Amino acid sequence: MMSFTDWAMSLGGLGFLLLGMAMMTEGLKAAAGDSLRSILERSTQTRPRALLTGFTLTAVVQSSSAVIMTTLGFTNAGMLTMRKAAWVVFGSNVGTTVTAWIVALIGLKVRVDAAALPMIGVGMLLHLFLQQGRLKHLGFALAGFGILFFGLGTLRDAFDNIADVIPVEQIAAAGGWGIVLGVLGGALLTVLMQSSSASLAIILTAAVTGVFTPMVGASLVIGANLGTTGTSLLASIGATANARRLAMVHVSQKAFTGLIALLLLWPMWLLVDYIADHTGGTITTALALFHTLFNVLGVLLMWLFSEYLFRRVERWIKQPELSSDKPRYLDKTVLSSPAMGVAAMHSELKRVFKQLLRRARNILQLSEDERDGHDEVNTLALLERIEEFGEALTSQANLAGSAETFLNLSWAQQELRELRLNLNELRKRPFERLHSAIPSELLLQFSDLLGSGQLKALSGDQREQALADIASVRKLTRRQLLAEIENGTQNAIRVTEYLAIIALCEDSAKRVIRIANILYPAPTEPAATT
């Protein structure tokens, strides 16, 4: 029968474990600084690089949740495609095994209780007395390691008594049902802890005291891995399609791997047990190895079937239509990071810009994509959503190095509103009137600016020259129309209307270029002319 002291030790050990893991993760994340974001931006070009990036970042910051949440934010902001982000997540899953090996090889195999207290003391002294710098944050992480190891020691002592209470033989005799209970228990433990690393530490600590059999321990490891999807699912509630797609990929990958691991549970454990026996390992190292094997199996399965999974997920979760007022990139997961929040605004404003360029082509009948005009309301609503997001971003995060970019995007947003009003004015005119008012040369020059691909290719000088050419044609047309009034071949009222239409086109062209200079900065080298 467990005494009150045993229960108190169990709860206290659990508290130390979670507190130490939180401090360790927070300290390592702070010491890494912007490295997490910059590495994600640079190192995800291929499958192996994205996989290695996810593994390395998780091993460094000791938190797959932090890496996955950051990756979700990058995907929402349009800075990472779903496919690249998925491979970062797959690598992050493998990175969680580092914590299990630390616990198995150091935290439980070696009595670190005596070393834990000096680690806590030295770490906190560094954190308190250093004013700034990475060493201050590393001190906080060191204290977290000490508290983590102290909690492991306390838990191990408590589990010695728990092993006498739990009916280990009955669970083992339950066969398949015992395995199912283990999977459910492991998943529930991870969901409650909100950390697979913490739940694995508890499972390994319990294993060394004989609380459960090896096969039940393996099923608990499978369940703990399945439980990691809880963070992704919670983050995707009410989120954009990008976040929901990545969360669905994560859940599907874990579920598929878990199913295959359960089917291969016996041969997988025989392999793990064989390796552990021939390397002098214990039940804890065997479970850590099983945890590693499980996640490596997940990567191998995705290497074979990822494209099929990606296509399925894209079919299940649709992106909002271009004319929809539902954001594709704005999401609560990017509000905490100025860089990601600003990038999300950038991507969403490009959506609006492309839509307005298409509307201009339709008004001038430069494309066959005729629309009924309902997208005007959606464009306005989307601009309002972007403005609300910008206000939320400035209230929740310090813009720091992103302040200038944010101000430029805010200006582009105002220019988009004015461009939209100009296009609405042009749409009110019958096409025949527009066709009569706009000279063919001006129409050709204006049409060259109404494609995002064409705008991206233009250098800064070419953009300015395009505006100069439009102004030149407008002045020439004005002189011609005034001459026609003087010789009586043109009505003054009609000429006034024509000039107003031409002025709207020129003003729209100026706004298009100003917006493009922000959303599509001119290439450093002039675009080649043909």
C-alpha positions in Angstrom: 0.0 0.0 0.0 1.4 3.4 -1.0 1.8 5.9 1.8 1.1 9.6 1.6 4.9 10.1 1.4 5.1 7.9 -1.7 2.3 9.9 -3.4 3.9 13.2 -2.4 7.3 12.0 -3.9 5.6 11.0 -7.1 3.8 14.3 -7.5 6.9 16.3 -6.5 9.2 14.3 -8.8 6.7 14.9 -11.7 6.7 18.6 -10.9 10.5 18.8 -10.9 10.6 16.9 -14.1 8.2 19.2 -15.9 9.7 22.4 -14.4 13.2 21.3 -15.4 12.2 20.4 -18.9 10.4 23.8 -19.3 13.4 25.7 -18.0 15.8 23.7 -20.2 13.7 24.3 -23.3 13.2 28.0 -22.5 16.9 28.6 -21.9 18.1 26.7 -25.0 15.5 28.5 -27.2 16.6 31.9 -25.8 20.3 31.0 -26.3 19.5 30.0 -29.9 17.9 33.4 -30.5 16.9 34.0 -34.1 18.9 30.9 -35.2 15.7 28.8 -35.1 14.1 31.0 -37.7 17.1 31.7 -39.9 18.0 28.0 -40.0 14.4 27.1 -41.1 14.6 29.7 -43.8 17.9 28.5 -45.2 18.0 24.8 -44.7 14.8 23.2 -46.0 15.5 23.1 -49.8 15.6 19.3 -50.1 14.2 16.4 -48.2 17.5 15.4 -46.4 18.3 19.0 -45.5 14.8 19.6 -44.1 14.9 16.3 -42.2 18.3 17.1 -40.7 17.2 20.6 -39.8 14.2 19.3 -37.9 16.3 16.8 -36.1 19.1 19.3 -35.2 16.8 22.0 -34.0 14.8 19.6 -31.8 18.0 18.1 -30.4 19.3 21.6 -29.6 16.2 23.2 -28.1 14.9 19.9 -26.6 11.3 20.6 -27.7 9.6 19.1 -30.7 6.6 21.2 -29.9 8.6 24.5 -30.2 10.0 23.4 -33.5 6.6 22.2 -34.9 4.8 25.3 -33.7 7.5 27.5 -35.4 7.2 25.4 -38.6 3.5 25.8 -38.5 4.0 29.6 -38.3 6.4 29.6 -41.2 3.9 27.5 -43.3 1.1 29.9 -42.4 3.2 32.9 -43.4 3.9 31.3 -46.8 7.6 31.1 -45.9 7.6 27.3 -46.2 5.6 25.1 -48.4 3.7 22.2 -46.8 6.0 19.7 -48.3 9.2 21.3 -46.9 7.5 21.9 -43.5 6.4 18.3 -43.3 10.0 17.0 -43.6 11.1 19.4 -40.9 8.3 17.8 -38.7 9.5 14.3 -39.6 13.0 15.2 -38.6 11.8 16.8 -35.4 10.1 13.5 -34.5 13.5 11.8 -34.7 15.1 14.7 -32.7 12.9 13.8 -29.7 14.9 10.6 -29.3 17.9 12.6 -28.0 16.0 13.4 -24.8 15.2 9.7 -24.3 18.8 8.8 -24.7 19.9 11.5 -22.2 17.5 10.1 -19.7 18.4 6.4 -20.4 22.1 6.8 -20.4 22.7 9.5 -17.9 19.6 10.3 -15.9 18.8 6.7 -14.9 21.9 4.7 -15.5 24.0 7.1 -13.4 23.0 8.5 -10.0 23.1 12.2 -10.8 21.3 13.4 -7.7 24.5 14.7 -6.2 25.5 16.5 -9.4 21.9 17.9 -9.9 22.1 20.3 -7.0 25.4 22.0 -8.1 24.0 22.2 -11.7 21.0 24.1 -10.3 23.2 26.4 -8.2 25.7 27.2 -10.9 23.0 27.6 -13.6 20.9 30.0 -11.6 24.0 32.1 -10.5 24.9 32.5 -14.2 21.3 33.4 -15.0 21.0 36.0 -12.2 24.4 37.7 -12.3 25.0 37.9 -16.1 23.0 40.8 -17.5 22.8 39.6 -21.1 24.3 37.2 -23.7 23.9 33.5 -24.5 25.7 32.4 -21.3 22.9 33.9 -19.2 20.3 31.7 -21.1 22.6 28.7 -21.0 22.8 29.1 -17.3 19.0 28.9 -17.1 19.1 25.8 -19.3 21.8 24.2 -17.0 19.6 24.8 -14.0 16.7 23.2 -15.9 18.9 20.1 -16.6 19.7 19.9 -12.8 16.1 20.1 -11.8 15.2 17.5 -14.5 17.7 15.1 -13.2 16.7 15.8 -9.6 13.1 15.0 -10.6 14.1 11.8 -12.3 15.8 10.6 -9.1 12.8 11.5 -7.0 10.4 9.7 -9.5 12.6 6.6 -9.6 12.5 6.3 -5.8 8.7 6.8 -5.8 8.2 4.2 -8.6 10.0 1.6 -6.5 6.9 1.5 -4.3 4.4 1.9 -7.1 5.7 -1.2 -8.7 4.4 -3.2 -5.8 0.9 -1.8 -6.3 0.4 -2.0 -10.1 -0.8 -5.5 -11.3 2.1 -6.0 -13.7 1.4 -9.8 -14.2 -2.3 -9.2 -15.0 -1.5 -6.5 -17.6 1.1 -8.8 -19.2 -1.4 -11.7 -19.3 -4.0 -9.5 -21.0 -2.1 -9.9 -24.2 -3.4 -7.7 -27.0 -5.6 -5.8 -24.7 -2.6 -5.0 -22.5 -0.9 -3.6 -25.6 -3.9 -1.5 -26.5 -4.1 -0.2 -22.9 -0.4 0.7 -23.1 -0.9 2.6 -26.3 -3.9 4.5 -24.9 -2.0 5.2 -21.7 1.1 6.5 -23.4 -1.0 8.8 -25.7 -3.0 10.1 -22.7 0.2 10.8 -20.8 1.7 12.8 -23.6 -1.5 14.8 -24.1 -1.7 15.6 -20.4 2.0 16.5 -20.2 1.9 18.4 -23.5 5.4 17.0 -24.0 6.5 13.6 -25.5 9.9 14.1 -23.9 8.4 14.4 -20.5 6.1 11.4 -21.0 9.1 9.3 -22.3 11.1 10.3 -19.3 8.3 9.1 -17.0 8.0 5.8 -19.0 11.7 5.1 -18.8 11.8 5.9 -15.1 8.9 3.6 -14.4 10.5 0.9 -16.6 13.8 0.7 -14.6 11.7 0.0 -11.4 9.8 -2.9 -13.1 6.4 -1.2 -13.1 5.5 -2.9 -16.4 6.8 -5.6 -18.8 9.0 -4.7 -21.8 6.2 -5.3 -24.3 3.8 -3.0 -22.4 6.7 -0.5 -22.2 7.1 -0.6 -26.0 3.3 0.0 -26.4 3.6 2.9 -24.1 6.3 4.4 -26.2 4.1 4.0 -29.3 1.3 5.7 -27.5 3.5 8.5 -26.3 4.6 9.2 -29.9 0.9 9.2 -31.1 0.1 11.7 -28.3 2.5 14.3 -29.8 -0.1 15.0 -32.4 -2.2 16.7 -29.8 -0.2 19.9 -30.0 -0.6 20.1 -33.7 -4.3 19.4 -33.5 -4.8 22.1 -30.9 -2.8 24.6 -32.9 -4.8 23.9 -36.0 -8.2 24.6 -34.5 -9.6 27.7 -36.2 -6.4 28.0 -38.1 -5.7 28.5 -41.8 -5.7 25.7 -44.4 -1.9 25.6 -44.4 -1.8 24.9 -40.6 -4.6 22.3 -40.9 -2.9 20.6 -43.7 0.4 20.3 -41.8 -1.4 19.1 -38.7 -3.2 16.5 -40.8 0.1 15.3 -42.3 1.6 15.0 -38.8 -1.4 13.1 -37.5 -1.5 10.8 -40.5 2.2 10.1 -40.4 2.1 9.2 -36.7 -1.0 7.1 -37.0 0.3 5.1 -40.0 3.7 4.6 -38.3 1.9 3.5 -35.1 -0.2 1.0 -37.0 2.8 -0.5 -38.7 4.8 -0.6 -35.5 2.0 -2.4 -33.7 1.8 -5.0 -36.5 5.6 -5.4 -36.3 5.8 -5.0 -32.5 7.2 -8.5 -31.7 10.0 -8.5 -34.4 10.9 -4.9 -33.6 11.2 -5.7 -29.9 13.3 -8.9 -30.7 15.7 -6.7 -32.7 15.9 -4.1 -29.9 16.3 -6.7 -27.2 19.0 -8.4 -29.2 21.0 -5.2 -29.6 20.5 -4.3 -25.9 21.7 -7.7 -24.8 24.8 -7.6 -26.9 25.7 -4.0 -25.9 25.2 -4.4 -22.1 22.0 -2.3 -22.2 19.1 -2.3 -19.8 15.3 -2.0 -20.2 15.6 1.8 -20.3 18.2 1.7 -23.2 16.1 -0.9 -25.0 13.0 1.4 -24.8 15.1 4.4 -25.9 16.3 2.3 -28.8 12.7 1.2 -29.6 11.7 4.9 -29.5 14.4 5.7 -32.0 13.5 2.8 -34.2 9.9 3.9 -34.2 10.7 7.3 -35.5 13.2 6.2 -38.0 10.5 3.8 -39.3 8.2 6.8 -39.7 10.8 8.6 -41.8 11.3 5.5 -44.0 7.6 5.1 -44.5 7.2 8.8 -45.4 10.1 8.5 -47.8 8.0 6.0 -49.7 4.5 7.3 -49.3 4.8 11.1 -48.6 3.8 12.3 -52.0 0.6 10.2 -51.9 -0.1 11.5 -48.4 0.5 15.1 -49.4 -1.9 14.8 -52.4 -4.6 13.3 -50.2 -4.3 16.0 -47.6 -4.4 18.8 -50.3 -7.6 17.1 -51.6 -9.2 16.9 -48.2 -8.3 20.4 -47.0 -8.9 23.0 -49.7 -7.3 26.4 -49.8 -9.7 29.4 -49.9 -10.5 30.6 -53.4 -8.5 33.6 -54.6 -11.7 35.7 -54.4 -12.5 34.5 -50.9 -12.2 36.9 -47.9 -10.8 34.0 -45.8 -7.1 34.5 -45.2 -4.7 31.9 -46.4 -1.7 33.0 -44.3 -3.0 35.1 -41.4 -3.2 32.9 -38.3 -2.8 33.2 -34.5 0.3 31.0 -34.6 2.4 33.7 -36.3 1.4 36.6 -34.0 4.1 35.9 -31.4 6.9 36.3 -34.0 7.2 39.7 -35.7 9.2 38.2 -38.7 6.6 35.5 -39.3 3.6 37.9 -38.7 5.0 40.4 -41.2 5.8 37.7 -43.7 2.1 36.5 -43.4 0.9 40.0 -44.1 3.2 40.2 -47.1 1.8 36.9 -48.5 -1.8 38.0 -47.9 -1.3 41.4 -49.5 0.2 39.7 -52.6 -3.1 37.7 -52.8 -5.1 41.0 -52.9 -2.7 42.5 -55.4 -3.0 39.6 -57.8 -6.7 39.7 -57.5 -6.8 43.5 -58.3 -4.5 43.0 -61.3 -6.8 40.3 -62.6 -9.8 42.6 -62.1 -8.0 45.4 -64.1 -7.4 42.9 -67.0 -11.1 41.9 -66.9 -12.3 45.6 -67.0 -10.1 46.3 -70.0 -11.0 42.9 -71.5 -7.4 41.9 -71.7 -8.3 38.3 -70.5 -11.2 36.0 -71.0 -11.8 35.5 -67.3 -15.0 37.5 -67.0 -16.3 37.9 -63.4 -19.6 39.1 -62.0 -18.0 41.6 -59.6 -18.8 39.8 -56.3 -15.0 39.6 -55.6 -14.9 43.3 -55.0 -16.7 42.8 -51.6 -14.3 39.9 -50.8 -11.3 42.1 -51.6 -12.4 44.8 -49.3 -13.2 42.3 -46.6 -9.8 40.7 -46.9 -8.1 44.1 -46.7 -10.0 44.7 -43.5 -8.9 41.3 -42.1 -5.3 42.2 -42.9 -5.6 45.5 -41.2 -7.1 43.8 -38.1 -4.2 41.3 -38.1 -1.7 44.1 -38.3 -3.2 45.8 -35.3 -3.1 42.5 -33.4 0.5 41.9 -34.4 1.6 45.3 -33.2 -0.2 44.9 -29.8 1.1 41.4 -29.1 4.7 41.5 -30.4 7.6 43.9 -30.4 8.3 44.5 -34.1 12.0 45.1 -33.5 13.9 44.6 -36.8 10.6 44.1 -38.7 9.3 47.6 -38.1 10.4 49.2 -41.4 9.0 46.2 -43.4 5.7 46.5 -41.5 5.4 50.2 -42.2 6.0 49.6 -45.9 3.4 46.9 -46.0 0.9 49.2 -44.3 1.6 51.8 -47.0 1.1 49.1 -49.7 -2.2 48.2 -48.0 -3.4 51.8 -48.4 -2.2 51.9 -52.0 -4.2 48.7 -52.6 -7.4 50.4 -51.3 -6.8 53.3 -53.6 -6.1 51.1 -56.6 -9.3 49.2 -55.8 -11.3 52.5 -55.9 -9.7 53.5 -59.2 -10.7 50.1 -60.7 -14.2 50.5 -59.4 -14.5 53.9 -61.1 -13.2 52.4 -64.4 -15.7 49.5 -64.1 -18.6 51.9 -64.0 -17.8 53.1 -67.5 -19.1 51.1 -70.5 -16.4 49.2 -72.2 -17.1 51.0 -75.5 -16.4 54.3 -73.8 -13.1 52.9 -72.3 -12.1 51.6 -75.6 -12.7 54.9 -77.3 -10.9 56.9 -74.6 -7.8 54.8 -74.1 -5.3 54.9 -77.1 -4.1 51.5 -78.2 -0.5 52.4 -77.3 -1.5 53.4 -73.8 -3.6 50.2 -73.4 -0.6 48.1 -74.5 1.7 49.9 -72.0 -0.8 49.6 -69.2 -1.5 45.9 -69.9 2.3 45.2 -69.5 1.9 46.2 -65.8 -1.1 44.0 -65.1 0.7 40.7 -64.5 2.5 39.8 -61.3 5.1 37.7 -63.3 5.8 40.6 -65.6 6.1 43.0 -62.7 8.6 40.7 -60.9 10.8 40.6 -64.0 11.1 44.4 -64.4 14.1 46.2 -62.9 13.7 49.4 -61.0 14.7 51.5 -64.1 12.3 49.6 -66.3 9.5 50.3 -63.9 10.2 54.0 -63.9 10.6 54.0 -67.7 7.1 52.3 -68.0 5.6 55.1 -66.0 7.4 57.7 -68.0 6.1 56.1 -71.3 2.6 56.1 -70.0 2.9 59.8 -69.0 4.3 60.7 -72.4 1.4 59.0 -74.2 -1.1 60.7 -71.9 0.4 64.1 -72.7 0.4 63.4 -76.4 -3.2 62.2 -76.3 -4.3 65.3 -74.3 -2.8 67.6 -76.9 -4.5 65.7 -79.7 -7.9 65.8 -78.0 -7.5 69.5 -77.3 -6.7 70.1 -81.0 -9.8 68.1 -82.0 -11.9 70.4 -79.7 -10.5 73.5 -81.4 -11.2 72.2 -84.9 -14.7 71.1 -83.9 -14.3 67.4 -84.5 -14.7 66.4 -80.8 -17.1 67.4 -78.1 -15.6 69.1 -75.1 -17.7 67.2 -72.5 -16.7 63.9 -74.1 -13.0 64.9 -74.2 -13.2 65.8 -70.5 -14.5 62.2 -69.8 -11.8 60.7 -71.9 -9.1 62.6 -70.1 -10.6 61.5 -66.7 -10.4 57.9 -67.9 -6.8 58.3 -69.0 -5.9 60.0 -65.7 -7.4 57.0 -63.8 -5.3 54.6 -65.9 -2.2 56.6 -65.3 -2.9 56.9 -61.5 -3.6 53.2 -61.3 -0.3 52.4 -63.1 1.6 54.6 -60.6 -0.1 52.7 -57.7 0.6 49.4 -59.3 4.3 50.2 -59.5 4.4 51.6 -55.9 2.8 48.4 -54.6 5.1 46.2 -56.7 8.1 48.0 -55.4 7.1 46.8 -51.9 5.6 43.4 -52.6 7.9 42.5 -55.4 11.2 44.4 -54.9 13.0 45.0 -58.2 15.7 42.5 -59.1 19.2 43.7 -58.6 20.1 43.0 -62.3 17.9 44.5 -65.0 15.6 42.0 -66.6 16.7 40.9 -70.1 14.8 42.5 -72.9 13.6 40.6 -76.0 
